[in-house]
Amino acid sequence: MAELDPDQLHVPDAEKRALADSQTSIRRNLRDAVPGLLAGFAAAPDNVGAAFRLYRDVNAVLTVAQRSAEMLPRRDADAAQPVESTADALSRDLDQLGNMIEARGEADYARRRPLGARPPGPALAPKTLVIGDANGAKPTAKKIPH
C-alpha cells in the first residue's frame, strides 16, 4: 500500500483522494498504534485484553486495506495485486489471532466456572398452572417461573 501512487491510477479524483487518505491512515496506524499493541501482547501473551486490542486495531487496518484494494481498477493489476496479497496474508494472521483469543477466552471461562457447574442450557418455557376457583368461576392460568 505504501508503494501505491494513487495519481498514477486510472480512477476518478475522489477515489485517488480516498486511496491517499487510506495510505495515510494505514501508515499512521502501523507507525503509532500497532508497535505498542504488539509490545503489550508480546509482554503478556496470556492477557486476552491485550490480544483483543491488537486484534481490533489490526482488523481496522485490514478493513482499510481491503476497501482500498476494491477501489483499484482491474486494469491496474500491477498496483492491485500486492495490496490484495498483503491483505490476504494479514487476514490469515488475524484469523489465527482471533482463534487464539477465542480459545483463551473459553479456557478462562472453563477455569473460572465452579466445579460441577453445568454450562447454561437452552431456556425452558415457564410451566403453566391452572387454578380453579372453588365458587365455580372460570379457571385462570398463571405462569410459574423455574
C-alpha positions, 0 to 999 in steps of 0.5 A, spaced: 500 500 500 505 504 501 508 503 494 501 505 491 501 512 487 494 513 487 495 519 481 498 514 477 491 510 477 486 510 472 480 512 477 476 518 478 479 524 483 475 522 489 477 515 489 485 517 488 483 522 494 480 516 498 486 511 496 491 517 499 487 518 505 487 510 506 495 510 505 495 515 510 491 512 515 494 505 514 501 508 515 499 512 521 496 506 524 502 501 523 507 507 525 503 509 532 498 504 534 500 497 532 508 497 535 505 498 542 499 493 541 504 488 539 509 490 545 503 489 550 501 482 547 508 480 546 509 482 554 503 478 556 501 473 551 496 470 556 492 477 557 486 476 552 485 484 553 491 485 550 490 480 544 483 483 543 486 490 542 491 488 537 486 484 534 481 490 533 486 495 531 489 490 526 482 488 523 481 496 522 487 496 518 485 490 514 478 493 513 482 499 510 486 495 506 481 491 503 476 497 501 482 500 498 484 494 494 476 494 491 477 501 489 483 499 484 481 498 477 482 491 474 486 494 469 491 496 474 493 489 476 500 491 477 498 496 483 492 491 485 495 485 486 500 486 492 495 490 496 490 484 495 496 479 497 498 483 503 491 483 505 490 476 504 496 474 508 494 479 514 487 476 514 490 469 515 494 472 521 488 475 524 484 469 523 489 465 527 489 471 532 482 471 533 482 463 534 487 464 539 483 469 543 477 465 542 480 459 545 483 463 551 477 466 552 473 459 553 479 456 557 478 462 562 471 461 562 472 453 563 477 455 569 473 460 572 466 456 572 465 452 579 466 445 579 460 441 577 457 447 574 453 445 568 454 450 562 447 454 561 442 450 557 437 452 552 431 456 556 425 452 558 418 455 557 415 457 564 410 451 566 403 453 566 398 452 572 391 452 572 387 454 578 380 453 579 376 457 583 372 453 588 365 458 587 365 455 580 368 461 576 372 460 570 379 457 571 385 462 570 392 460 568 398 463 571 405 462 569 410 459 574 417 461 573 423 455 574 
